[in-house]
Amino acid sequence: MAVAEARTRPVRKPSRTAPPARASRAPVPWAVTAAVVVLGLGFGAVMATAVTTETVSELRAAGGVAMFLGGVAGLAGTYLALIMVLLVSRVPIVETVLGFDGLLRWHRRLAPWPISLIAAHVVLLVIAYAQAAKAGVWHEVGVLVSTFPYMISATIGFVAMMAVAAMSARVIRSRVRRERWWAFHLFMYLALALSFAHIIALGPSFVHHPLTRLFWVLFWIATAGLVIAYRFGLPIVQSLRHGLRVSAVKPEGPDVVSIILRGKHLDRLGITGGQFFEWRFLARGMWWQAHPFTLSGRPSASQLRLTVKALGDYSSAVAQLKPGTPVLIEGPYGAFTVHRRRRRKAVLISGGIGVTAIRSLLEDMPQNAEPVVIMRASTREDLVLADEVVELTANRKGRVYEWVGPRSAIKLERLGEVVPDLKKRDIYVAGPKEFVNAVAKVVSSLGVPAEAVHFEAYELT
């Protein structure tokens, strides 16, 4: 392992002609708690409507128990499915507190429940109607689809939902390209939209219960409105306001380029160092998909920069962008910021292209932060943006270590030796997922509490 001592470079005085870019707001910790309470009360209200509208005589009728359980499962599953949609609707205050990774983790944890409950809803109701009609299950499926209102659209929605669930299974998901999986995943929105009418028209909790129906309709409208506003409307308005276009593509190292973009009023984007945007480059073969990339520096009024390593098909295509290519953005996102800091001092650790987040994060560190920065790379040529990192660190009275060499030669356990006061610092880690997980495991074993460890993991794109 090659470990270089801290290098000091002359520090340029910051420009006084250009004001600093506006930072995003600090997160409000109680916002998520409040949201959980509200959504929990909503779930309780939904379950209460299912229970209170059922009578003893209905339960004792043929198929009554299966009908009741199927209705409860359907309401619970649909409510949780809407919560899943809300989690990825990019509501700023929730995303800032939980972070992009946190939202995705909760989305994945929640995913099996609505799918399972909605599947149970379908099976139980078919059984219930078959018992009531004293007919075969498959016969009753045909009757339900062909005679009940809105059941054809609901059936199409159910099939789409099950297809998305199957595609999301780990054994299949790992074999499908990210772009195709993302496009297919959009069918979940269609599935929920197609199921709306039959719930309102046929659900026992809604028939002859106008207040319950009103609550449910408003919840659906609010969910759809948030998705349309934050996933589609706001990014379009933001992109048109700033008019971003590719200005230049600059090589930084082996398979690494910086994309320089120009636009208007970019210092008003409200971004904090360490955050990222979803980028949609309007070039042939790229316009229909958006990918996350972290800014590698705070924007000026007319220019910003992202630095990308060719790890997959999309990131390789980014290096071939032509000047003048229009760009749409969505964000900023991410909780990998100084807002997460709990201690005065911090250790910033980058693996490979994770240096982009570390470099932009450094800009938001106070002048007396005394950061310890560790840059990990396989070769010295892979230490992209190293000169900028050294200068920013020196300007904050910190020190830089370069860990260069093969993976087997890098002993992460040495962190305690390199940073003796490790337990008294916040730990920021950015890089490939395996590297981030390894560092998190090591610092935990060295006694650093979980709330002091902040990370940004990159995956193949």
NORMOCOR-V960634 format. One line per field, one symbol per residue. psi: psi as a letter, one per 30 degrees, with the letter a starting at -180 (. if undefined). A space follows every 50 residues. Layout:
BEGIN
psi=???
END
This chain:
BEGIN
psi=kjjklkkklkkkkkkffkllkkllkkljefeeeeeeeeeeeeeeeeeeee effkleeeeflkgeeeeeeeeeeeeeeeeeeeeeeeegfhjeeeeeefle eeeeeeeeefefeeeeeeeeeeeeeeeeeeeefhlleeeeeeeeeffkkg feeeeeeeeeeeeeeeffkefeeffkkeeeeeeefffeeeeeeffeefee efkffekgieeeeeeeeeeeeeeeeeeeeffeeeeeeeeeefhklkeljk kfajgklkjkkkakhffgfhkkkflllkkjkilkfffflkkkkkkglkla ffklkkkkkjfaeefefefgkkkfklkklkallkgilfffkflellkjkk jbfffeeeeeeeffklfgfhkkkjkklelfffilgeeeeeeeeefghalk kjjklleffjjfffeeeeiehefglkkkkkaleeeeeeeeeeeefggkle fgkkljkklk.
END
